Amino acid sequence: MHPSIRARRNCVAALHARSILATADFYAKIGRPAPTQEIRFQVVTKAKAYHIVELATGKTKGFCFSYRAAVNFAQALEAAATRKLVGRQ
């Protein structure tokens, strides 16, 4: 990768981390919980398949060859994750 592109990506990553910390500080000052990430899975096109990627880890949880099937699979994974969280609370 070109050094200027790498430097730009590092700068953007640092700014993103700083914005996350600033948001958490803001919510702590007003006494409210910080917002959480609501979407856990994302459908990504790779070659001729659609991969379902977990956003928290970046790992591929599955793949499908039609977009509609991939979206349905991602929604099923989302529902399963929600059911697991509801049981723990």
Gaussian input, Z-matrix of N, CA and C with variables (Angstrom, degrees):
# hf/3-21g

backbone

0 1
 N
 C     1     B1
 C     2     B2     1     A1
 N     3     B3     2     A2     1     D1
 C     4     B4     3     A3     2     D2
 C     5     B5     4     A4     3     D3
 N     6     B6     5     A5     4     D4
 C     7     B7     6     A6     5     D5
 C     8     B8     7     A7     6     D6
 N     9     B9     8     A8     7     D7
 C    10    B10     9     A9     8     D8
 C    11    B11    10    A10     9     D9
 N    12    B12    11    A11    10    D10
 C    13    B13    12    A12    11    D11
 C    14    B14    13    A13    12    D12
 N    15    B15    14    A14    13    D13
 C    16    B16    15    A15    14    D14
 C    17    B17    16    A16    15    D15
 N    18    B18    17    A17    16    D16
 C    19    B19    18    A18    17    D17
 C    20    B20    19    A19    18    D18
 N    21    B21    20    A20    19    D19
 C    22    B22    21    A21    20    D20
 C    23    B23    22    A22    21    D21
 N    24    B24    23    A23    22    D22
 C    25    B25    24    A24    23    D23
 C    26    B26    25    A25    24    D24
 N    27    B27    26    A26    25    D25
 C    28    B28    27    A27    26    D26
 C    29    B29    28    A28    27    D27
 N    30    B30    29    A29    28    D28
 C    31    B31    30    A30    29    D29
 C    32    B32    31    A31    30    D30
 N    33    B33    32    A32    31    D31
 C    34    B34    33    A33    32    D32
 C    35    B35    34    A34    33    D33
 N    36    B36    35    A35    34    D34
 C    37    B37    36    A36    35    D35
 C    38    B38    37    A37    36    D36
 N    39    B39    38    A38    37    D37
 C    40    B40    39    A39    38    D38
 C    41    B41    40    A40    39    D39
 N    42    B42    41    A41    40    D40
 C    43    B43    42    A42    41    D41
 C    44    B44    43    A43    42    D42
 N    45    B45    44    A44    43    D43
 C    46    B46    45    A45    44    D44
 C    47    B47    46    A46    45    D45
 N    48    B48    47    A47    46    D46
 C    49    B49    48    A48    47    D47
 C    50    B50    49    A49    48    D48
 N    51    B51    50    A50    49    D49
 C    52    B52    51    A51    50    D50
 C    53    B53    52    A52    51    D51
 N    54    B54    53    A53    52    D52
 C    55    B55    54    A54    53    D53
 C    56    B56    55    A55    54    D54
 N    57    B57    56    A56    55    D55
 C    58    B58    57    A57    56    D56
 C    59    B59    58    A58    57    D57
 N    60    B60    59    A59    58    D58
 C    61    B61    60    A60    59    D59
 C    62    B62    61    A61    60    D60
 N    63    B63    62    A62    61    D61
 C    64    B64    63    A63    62    D62
 C    65    B65    64    A64    63    D63
 N    66    B66    65    A65    64    D64
 C    67    B67    66    A66    65    D65
 C    68    B68    67    A67    66    D66
 N    69    B69    68    A68    67    D67
 C    70    B70    69    A69    68    D68
 C    71    B71    70    A70    69    D69
 N    72    B72    71    A71    70    D70
 C    73    B73    72    A72    71    D71
 C    74    B74    73    A73    72    D72
 N    75    B75    74    A74    73    D73
 C    76    B76    75    A75    74    D74
 C    77    B77    76    A76    75    D75
 N    78    B78    77    A77    76    D76
 C    79    B79    78    A78    77    D77
 C    80    B80    79    A79    78    D78
 N    81    B81    80    A80    79    D79
 C    82    B82    81    A81    80    D80
 C    83    B83    82    A82    81    D81
 N    84    B84    83    A83    82    D82
 C    85    B85    84    A84    83    D83
 C    86    B86    85    A85    84    D84
 N    87    B87    86    A86    85    D85
 C    88    B88    87    A87    86    D86
 C    89    B89    88    A88    87    D87
 N    90    B90    89    A89    88    D88
 C    91    B91    90    A90    89    D89
 C    92    B92    91    A91    90    D90
 N    93    B93    92    A92    91    D91
 C    94    B94    93    A93    92    D92
 C    95    B95    94    A94    93    D93
 N    96    B96    95    A95    94    D94
 C    97    B97    96    A96    95    D95
 C    98    B98    97    A97    96    D96
 N    99    B99    98    A98    97    D97
 C   100   B100    99    A99    98    D98
 C   101   B101   100   A100    99    D99
 N   102   B102   101   A101   100   D100
 C   103   B103   102   A102   101   D101
 C   104   B104   103   A103   102   D102
 N   105   B105   104   A104   103   D103
 C   106   B106   105   A105   104   D104
 C   107   B107   106   A106   105   D105
 N   108   B108   107   A107   106   D106
 C   109   B109   108   A108   107   D107
 C   110   B110   109   A109   108   D108
 N   111   B111   110   A110   109   D109
 C   112   B112   111   A111   110   D110
 C   113   B113   112   A112   111   D111
 N   114   B114   113   A113   112   D112
 C   115   B115   114   A114   113   D113
 C   116   B116   115   A115   114   D114
 N   117   B117   116   A116   115   D115
 C   118   B118   117   A117   116   D116
 C   119   B119   118   A118   117   D117
 N   120   B120   119   A119   118   D118
 C   121   B121   120   A120   119   D119
 C   122   B122   121   A121   120   D120
 N   123   B123   122   A122   121   D121
 C   124   B124   123   A123   122   D122
 C   125   B125   124   A124   123   D123
 N   126   B126   125   A125   124   D124
 C   127   B127   126   A126   125   D125
 C   128   B128   127   A127   126   D126
 N   129   B129   128   A128   127   D127
 C   130   B130   129   A129   128   D128
 C   131   B131   130   A130   129   D129
 N   132   B132   131   A131   130   D130
 C   133   B133   132   A132   131   D131
 C   134   B134   133   A133   132   D132
 N   135   B135   134   A134   133   D133
 C   136   B136   135   A135   134   D134
 C   137   B137   136   A136   135   D135
 N   138   B138   137   A137   136   D136
 C   139   B139   138   A138   137   D137
 C   140   B140   139   A139   138   D138
 N   141   B141   140   A140   139   D139
 C   142   B142   141   A141   140   D140
 C   143   B143   142   A142   141   D141
 N   144   B144   143   A143   142   D142
 C   145   B145   144   A144   143   D143
 C   146   B146   145   A145   144   D144
 N   147   B147   146   A146   145   D145
 C   148   B148   147   A147   146   D146
 C   149   B149   148   A148   147   D147
 N   150   B150   149   A149   148   D148
 C   151   B151   150   A150   149   D149
 C   152   B152   151   A151   150   D150
 N   153   B153   152   A152   151   D151
 C   154   B154   153   A153   152   D152
 C   155   B155   154   A154   153   D153
 N   156   B156   155   A155   154   D154
 C   157   B157   156   A156   155   D155
 C   158   B158   157   A157   156   D156
 N   159   B159   158   A158   157   D157
 C   160   B160   159   A159   158   D158
 C   161   B161   160   A160   159   D159
 N   162   B162   161   A161   160   D160
 C   163   B163   162   A162   161   D161
 C   164   B164   163   A163   162   D162
 N   165   B165   164   A164   163   D163
 C   166   B166   165   A165   164   D164
 C   167   B167   166   A166   165   D165
 N   168   B168   167   A167   166   D166
 C   169   B169   168   A168   167   D167
 C   170   B170   169   A169   168   D168
 N   171   B171   170   A170   169   D169
 C   172   B172   171   A171   170   D170
 C   173   B173   172   A172   171   D171
 N   174   B174   173   A173   172   D172
 C   175   B175   174   A174   173   D173
 C   176   B176   175   A175   174   D174
 N   177   B177   176   A176   175   D175
 C   178   B178   177   A177   176   D176
 C   179   B179   178   A178   177   D177
 N   180   B180   179   A179   178   D178
 C   181   B181   180   A180   179   D179
 C   182   B182   181   A181   180   D180
 N   183   B183   182   A182   181   D181
 C   184   B184   183   A183   182   D182
 C   185   B185   184   A184   183   D183
 N   186   B186   185   A185   184   D184
 C   187   B187   186   A186   185   D185
 C   188   B188   187   A187   186   D186
 N   189   B189   188   A188   187   D187
 C   190   B190   189   A189   188   D188
 C   191   B191   190   A190   189   D189
 N   192   B192   191   A191   190   D190
 C   193   B193   192   A192   191   D191
 C   194   B194   193   A193   192   D192
 N   195   B195   194   A194   193   D193
 C   196   B196   195   A195   194   D194
 C   197   B197   196   A196   195   D195
 N   198   B198   197   A197   196   D196
 C   199   B199   198   A198   197   D197
 C   200   B200   199   A199   198   D198
 N   201   B201   200   A200   199   D199
 C   202   B202   201   A201   200   D200
 C   203   B203   202   A202   201   D201
 N   204   B204   203   A203   202   D202
 C   205   B205   204   A204   203   D203
 C   206   B206   205   A205   204   D204
 N   207   B207   206   A206   205   D205
 C   208   B208   207   A207   206   D206
 C   209   B209   208   A208   207   D207
 N   210   B210   209   A209   208   D208
 C   211   B211   210   A210   209   D209
 C   212   B212   211   A211   210   D210
 N   213   B213   212   A212   211   D211
 C   214   B214   213   A213   212   D212
 C   215   B215   214   A214   213   D213
 N   216   B216   215   A215   214   D214
 C   217   B217   216   A216   215   D215
 C   218   B218   217   A217   216   D216
 N   219   B219   218   A218   217   D217
 C   220   B220   219   A219   218   D218
 C   221   B221   220   A220   219   D219
 N   222   B222   221   A221   220   D220
 C   223   B223   222   A222   221   D221
 C   224   B224   223   A223   222   D222
 N   225   B225   224   A224   223   D223
 C   226   B226   225   A225   224   D224
 C   227   B227   226   A226   225   D225
 N   228   B228   227   A227   226   D226
 C   229   B229   228   A228   227   D227
 C   230   B230   229   A229   228   D228
 N   231   B231   230   A230   229   D229
 C   232   B232   231   A231   230   D230
 C   233   B233   232   A232   231   D231
 N   234   B234   233   A233   232   D232
 C   235   B235   234   A234   233   D233
 C   236   B236   235   A235   234   D234
 N   237   B237   236   A236   235   D235
 C   238   B238   237   A237   236   D236
 C   239   B239   238   A238   237   D237
 N   240   B240   239   A239   238   D238
 C   241   B241   240   A240   239   D239
 C   242   B242   241   A241   240   D240
 N   243   B243   242   A242   241   D241
 C   244   B244   243   A243   242   D242
 C   245   B245   244   A244   243   D243
 N   246   B246   245   A245   244   D244
 C   247   B247   246   A246   245   D245
 C   248   B248   247   A247   246   D246
 N   249   B249   248   A248   247   D247
 C   250   B250   249   A249   248   D248
 C   251   B251   250   A250   249   D249
 N   252   B252   251   A251   250   D250
 C   253   B253   252   A252   251   D251
 C   254   B254   253   A253   252   D252
 N   255   B255   254   A254   253   D253
 C   256   B256   255   A255   254   D254
 C   257   B257   256   A256   255   D255
 N   258   B258   257   A257   256   D256
 C   259   B259   258   A258   257   D257
 C   260   B260   259   A259   258   D258
 N   261   B261   260   A260   259   D259
 C   262   B262   261   A261   260   D260
 C   263   B263   262   A262   261   D261
 N   264   B264   263   A263   262   D262
 C   265   B265   264   A264   263   D263
 C   266   B266   265   A265   264   D264

   B1=1.4460
   B2=1.5286
   B3=1.2955
   B4=1.4590
   B5=1.5321
   B6=1.3464
   B7=1.4646
   B8=1.5308
   B9=1.3276
   B10=1.4696
   B11=1.5302
   B12=1.3161
   B13=1.4741
   B14=1.5196
   B15=1.3378
   B16=1.4599
   B17=1.5266
   B18=1.3302
   B19=1.4641
   B20=1.5280
   B21=1.3158
   B22=1.4682
   B23=1.5281
   B24=1.3296
   B25=1.4656
   B26=1.5212
   B27=1.3330
   B28=1.4643
   B29=1.5240
   B30=1.3190
   B31=1.4678
   B32=1.5275
   B33=1.3151
   B34=1.4604
   B35=1.5274
   B36=1.3232
   B37=1.4634
   B38=1.5308
   B39=1.3298
   B40=1.4614
   B41=1.5298
   B42=1.3227
   B43=1.4668
   B44=1.5260
   B45=1.3196
   B46=1.4587
   B47=1.5313
   B48=1.3292
   B49=1.4687
   B50=1.5234
   B51=1.3235
   B52=1.4660
   B53=1.5286
   B54=1.3303
   B55=1.4673
   B56=1.5293
   B57=1.3135
   B58=1.4669
   B59=1.5246
   B60=1.3295
   B61=1.4637
   B62=1.5253
   B63=1.3230
   B64=1.4600
   B65=1.5286
   B66=1.3182
   B67=1.4612
   B68=1.5249
   B69=1.3149
   B70=1.4642
   B71=1.5308
   B72=1.3301
   B73=1.4672
   B74=1.5243
   B75=1.3217
   B76=1.4601
   B77=1.5216
   B78=1.3216
   B79=1.4572
   B80=1.5225
   B81=1.3334
   B82=1.4647
   B83=1.5291
   B84=1.3291
   B85=1.4642
   B86=1.5237
   B87=1.3437
   B88=1.4611
   B89=1.5340
   B90=1.3185
   B91=1.4522
   B92=1.5213
   B93=1.2889
   B94=1.4595
   B95=1.5302
   B96=1.3177
   B97=1.4705
   B98=1.5253
   B99=1.3062
   B100=1.4722
   B101=1.5250
   B102=1.3279
   B103=1.4645
   B104=1.5211
   B105=1.3059
   B106=1.4590
   B107=1.5205
   B108=1.3044
   B109=1.4550
   B110=1.5252
   B111=1.3137
   B112=1.4544
   B113=1.5213
   B114=1.3048
   B115=1.4623
   B116=1.5178
   B117=1.3270
   B118=1.4534
   B119=1.5183
   B120=1.3386
   B121=1.4583
   B122=1.5228
   B123=1.3327
   B124=1.4604
   B125=1.5205
   B126=1.3344
   B127=1.4571
   B128=1.5278
   B129=1.3354
   B130=1.4656
   B131=1.5256
   B132=1.3284
   B133=1.4604
   B134=1.5221
   B135=1.3300
   B136=1.4630
   B137=1.5199
   B138=1.3213
   B139=1.4717
   B140=1.5222
   B141=1.3354
   B142=1.4650
   B143=1.5242
   B144=1.3196
   B145=1.4599
   B146=1.5243
   B147=1.3032
   B148=1.4564
   B149=1.5241
   B150=1.3236
   B151=1.4520
   B152=1.5155
   B153=1.3281
   B154=1.4523
   B155=1.5269
   B156=1.3424
   B157=1.4589
   B158=1.5168
   B159=1.3432
   B160=1.4530
   B161=1.5287
   B162=1.3335
   B163=1.4650
   B164=1.5246
   B165=1.3199
   B166=1.4617
   B167=1.5266
   B168=1.3395
   B169=1.4582
   B170=1.5213
   B171=1.3342
   B172=1.4544
   B173=1.5170
   B174=1.3403
   B175=1.4611
   B176=1.5247
   B177=1.3234
   B178=1.4548
   B179=1.5208
   B180=1.3283
   B181=1.4562
   B182=1.5202
   B183=1.3174
   B184=1.4554
   B185=1.5059
   B186=1.3294
   B187=1.4595
   B188=1.5189
   B189=1.3139
   B190=1.4613
   B191=1.5265
   B192=1.3318
   B193=1.4563
   B194=1.5158
   B195=1.3289
   B196=1.4617
   B197=1.5274
   B198=1.3176
   B199=1.4599
   B200=1.5219
   B201=1.3233
   B202=1.4554
   B203=1.5318
   B204=1.3416
   B205=1.4633
   B206=1.5322
   B207=1.3271
   B208=1.4639
   B209=1.5250
   B210=1.3262
   B211=1.4607
   B212=1.5308
   B213=1.3280
   B214=1.4638
   B215=1.5278
   B216=1.3324
   B217=1.4535
   B218=1.5312
   B219=1.3224
   B220=1.4662
   B221=1.5307
   B222=1.3249
   B223=1.4686
   B224=1.5149
   B225=1.3159
   B226=1.4655
   B227=1.5292
   B228=1.3339
   B229=1.4669
   B230=1.5245
   B231=1.3274
   B232=1.4651
   B233=1.5262
   B234=1.3249
   B235=1.4626
   B236=1.5274
   B237=1.3282
   B238=1.4652
   B239=1.5250
   B240=1.3167
   B241=1.4683
   B242=1.5152
   B243=1.3255
   B244=1.4694
   B245=1.5181
   B246=1.3266
   B247=1.4720
   B248=1.5201
   B249=1.3200
   B250=1.4586
   B251=1.5179
   B252=1.3266
   B253=1.4647
   B254=1.5255
   B255=1.3175
   B256=1.4566
   B257=1.5231
   B258=1.3124
   B259=1.4608
   B260=1.5184
   B261=1.3192
   B262=1.4686
   B263=1.5268
   B264=1.3033
   B265=1.4692
   B266=1.4860
   A1=108.37
   A2=116.06
   A3=121.72
   A4=109.55
   A5=118.07
   A6=120.82
   A7=114.33
   A8=117.58
   A9=118.45
   A10=111.32
   A11=116.75
   A12=119.64
   A13=109.90
   A14=117.19
   A15=120.84
   A16=110.62
   A17=117.15
   A18=121.00
   A19=110.66
   A20=116.78
   A21=120.98
   A22=110.67
   A23=117.00
   A24=120.11
   A25=111.34
   A26=117.40
   A27=120.71
   A28=110.65
   A29=116.53
   A30=121.36
   A31=110.62
   A32=117.20
   A33=120.94
   A34=110.60
   A35=117.86
   A36=121.14
   A37=110.78
   A38=116.90
   A39=120.69
   A40=110.88
   A41=117.16
   A42=120.28
   A43=111.52
   A44=117.18
   A45=120.75
   A46=110.79
   A47=116.64
   A48=120.33
   A49=110.57
   A50=116.56
   A51=120.34
   A52=111.44
   A53=117.42
   A54=119.96
   A55=111.08
   A56=117.16
   A57=120.36
   A58=110.37
   A59=116.81
   A60=120.48
   A61=111.57
   A62=117.10
   A63=120.58
   A64=110.77
   A65=116.87
   A66=120.18
   A67=110.46
   A68=117.39
   A69=120.77
   A70=110.67
   A71=117.54
   A72=120.92
   A73=111.43
   A74=116.68
   A75=120.72
   A76=110.95
   A77=116.99
   A78=119.77
   A79=111.73
   A80=117.87
   A81=120.44
   A82=110.48
   A83=117.69
   A84=121.22
   A85=112.68
   A86=117.06
   A87=118.20
   A88=111.62
   A89=116.83
   A90=120.44
   A91=115.23
   A92=117.47
   A93=120.73
   A94=108.89
   A95=117.19
   A96=119.02
   A97=110.79
   A98=115.51
   A99=120.71
   A100=109.51
   A101=118.21
   A102=120.09
   A103=111.10
   A104=115.50
   A105=120.40
   A106=109.22
   A107=115.05
   A108=120.33
   A109=108.18
   A110=117.30
   A111=120.97
   A112=112.85
   A113=118.21
   A114=121.36
   A115=108.38
   A116=116.70
   A117=120.55
   A118=112.67
   A119=116.93
   A120=121.42
   A121=110.60
   A122=115.72
   A123=121.44
   A124=108.80
   A125=115.47
   A126=121.33
   A127=108.23
   A128=116.08
   A129=122.36
   A130=108.90
   A131=117.00
   A132=121.29
   A133=109.52
   A134=116.51
   A135=122.18
   A136=107.43
   A137=115.50
   A138=123.00
   A139=109.46
   A140=117.78
   A141=120.27
   A142=111.97
   A143=117.47
   A144=121.77
   A145=110.29
   A146=115.61
   A147=122.80
   A148=107.55
   A149=116.32
   A150=121.15
   A151=109.82
   A152=116.67
   A153=122.34
   A154=105.94
   A155=116.03
   A156=122.44
   A157=109.24
   A158=115.98
   A159=121.07
   A160=107.55
   A161=116.94
   A162=120.81
   A163=112.58
   A164=118.07
   A165=120.31
   A166=111.88
   A167=117.45
   A168=120.71
   A169=113.51
   A170=116.85
   A171=120.29
   A172=113.34
   A173=117.64
   A174=121.65
   A175=110.61
   A176=114.89
   A177=121.17
   A178=108.67
   A179=116.30
   A180=121.44
   A181=112.38
   A182=117.64
   A183=121.55
   A184=109.82
   A185=115.46
   A186=119.23
   A187=109.37
   A188=115.44
   A189=123.25
   A190=107.70
   A191=115.03
   A192=119.18
   A193=113.20
   A194=117.43
   A195=120.15
   A196=108.13
   A197=115.55
   A198=120.59
   A199=111.06
   A200=117.80
   A201=121.94
   A202=110.66
   A203=116.81
   A204=120.75
   A205=110.57
   A206=117.19
   A207=120.98
   A208=110.81
   A209=117.00
   A210=120.42
   A211=110.19
   A212=116.92
   A213=120.24
   A214=111.11
   A215=116.69
   A216=120.93
   A217=110.80
   A218=117.03
   A219=120.83
   A220=110.54
   A221=117.02
   A222=120.16
   A223=110.98
   A224=117.88
   A225=120.75
   A226=110.94
   A227=116.99
   A228=120.12
   A229=110.85
   A230=116.17
   A231=121.48
   A232=110.47
   A233=116.74
   A234=121.11
   A235=111.01
   A236=116.50
   A237=120.01
   A238=110.64
   A239=117.46
   A240=120.77
   A241=110.81
   A242=117.48
   A243=121.03
   A244=110.48
   A245=117.27
   A246=120.39
   A247=110.54
   A248=117.84
   A249=121.05
   A250=111.09
   A251=117.29
   A252=120.87
   A253=111.08
   A254=117.75
   A255=120.77
   A256=110.17
   A257=118.04
   A258=121.35
   A259=113.39
   A260=118.27
   A261=122.26
   A262=113.10
   A263=117.88
   A264=118.95
   A265=112.35
   D1=143.00
   D2=-179.20
   D3=-65.26
   D4=139.91
   D5=-177.39
   D6=-57.60
   D7=-35.85
   D8=-179.57
   D9=-70.34
   D10=-35.27
   D11=176.60
   D12=-68.18
   D13=-42.07
   D14=178.82
   D15=-62.13
   D16=-42.02
   D17=178.81
   D18=-64.04
   D19=-40.53
   D20=178.79
   D21=-64.48
   D22=-43.31
   D23=178.91
   D24=-64.20
   D25=-39.80
   D26=177.60
   D27=-63.61
   D28=-40.66
   D29=179.08
   D30=-64.34
   D31=-45.06
   D32=179.61
   D33=-65.00
   D34=-39.08
   D35=178.17
   D36=-64.00
   D37=-40.89
   D38=178.34
   D39=-65.71
   D40=-41.18
   D41=177.60
   D42=-65.05
   D43=-38.00
   D44=178.29
   D45=-64.56
   D46=-44.60
   D47=178.09
   D48=-62.23
   D49=-40.78
   D50=178.84
   D51=-64.98
   D52=-38.10
   D53=178.93
   D54=-66.78
   D55=-35.52
   D56=177.16
   D57=-64.80
   D58=-43.63
   D59=178.34
   D60=-65.36
   D61=-40.19
   D62=179.25
   D63=-64.91
   D64=-39.22
   D65=177.83
   D66=-64.48
   D67=-43.14
   D68=178.69
   D69=-63.25
   D70=-41.22
   D71=177.50
   D72=-63.08
   D73=-41.94
   D74=179.03
   D75=-59.92
   D76=-48.61
   D77=-179.28
   D78=-66.39
   D79=-32.54
   D80=176.51
   D81=-65.92
   D82=-37.29
   D83=179.74
   D84=-66.53
   D85=-34.83
   D86=-178.86
   D87=-93.51
   D88=1.08
   D89=174.26
   D90=76.54
   D91=25.61
   D92=179.14
   D93=-118.49
   D94=153.17
   D95=178.14
   D96=-70.96
   D97=145.03
   D98=179.26
   D99=-67.98
   D100=147.07
   D101=179.05
   D102=-65.63
   D103=146.63
   D104=179.73
   D105=-106.71
   D106=161.21
   D107=178.49
   D108=-73.75
   D109=123.13
   D110=-175.55
   D111=-88.17
   D112=-30.33
   D113=-178.22
   D114=-94.49
   D115=126.04
   D116=-178.92
   D117=-100.48
   D118=-30.28
   D119=-174.04
   D120=-125.52
   D121=144.93
   D122=-178.72
   D123=-133.07
   D124=141.50
   D125=177.16
   D126=-91.71
   D127=124.68
   D128=-176.66
   D129=-125.00
   D130=135.13
   D131=178.23
   D132=-83.02
   D133=126.52
   D134=175.54
   D135=-137.47
   D136=114.49
   D137=-176.72
   D138=57.79
   D139=-120.12
   D140=-178.60
   D141=-104.26
   D142=12.72
   D143=-178.25
   D144=-123.24
   D145=163.51
   D146=175.90
   D147=-113.19
   D148=116.78
   D149=-179.32
   D150=-93.54
   D151=141.70
   D152=174.94
   D153=-101.13
   D154=114.15
   D155=-173.11
   D156=-111.18
   D157=133.02
   D158=174.18
   D159=-79.16
   D160=122.82
   D161=-173.78
   D162=-69.32
   D163=-31.64
   D164=-177.40
   D165=-67.86
   D166=-37.43
   D167=-175.83
   D168=-109.10
   D169=-21.55
   D170=-177.30
   D171=81.79
   D172=7.15
   D173=-178.28
   D174=-88.77
   D175=146.18
   D176=176.88
   D177=-80.83
   D178=125.33
   D179=-179.49
   D180=-94.83
   D181=-16.77
   D182=178.68
   D183=175.23
   D184=177.25
   D185=177.14
   D186=-150.00
   D187=155.27
   D188=178.55
   D189=-138.36
   D190=162.97
   D191=-179.95
   D192=-102.92
   D193=-1.26
   D194=172.15
   D195=-125.54
   D196=145.54
   D197=-176.75
   D198=-63.76
   D199=-43.25
   D200=-177.45
   D201=-61.99
   D202=-41.72
   D203=178.31
   D204=-65.39
   D205=-37.88
   D206=179.26
   D207=-66.12
   D208=-42.04
   D209=178.78
   D210=-65.02
   D211=-42.53
   D212=178.14
   D213=-62.31
   D214=-40.23
   D215=178.87
   D216=-65.76
   D217=-42.15
   D218=178.11
   D219=-63.07
   D220=-40.27
   D221=177.73
   D222=-66.16
   D223=-37.17
   D224=177.30
   D225=-65.43
   D226=-41.79
   D227=176.83
   D228=-63.61
   D229=-39.73
   D230=178.60
   D231=-62.41
   D232=-44.61
   D233=179.73
   D234=-65.03
   D235=-39.84
   D236=178.63
   D237=-64.81
   D238=-41.30
   D239=178.61
   D240=-65.36
   D241=-37.77
   D242=178.35
   D243=-66.23
   D244=-41.05
   D245=178.58
   D246=-62.09
   D247=-39.55
   D248=179.23
   D249=-65.23
   D250=-40.48
   D251=-179.47
   D252=-69.11
   D253=-37.28
   D254=-179.66
   D255=-64.26
   D256=-37.82
   D257=179.64
   D258=-65.84
   D259=-29.17
   D260=-177.30
   D261=-82.86
   D262=-19.88
   D263=-173.48
   D264=-80.01

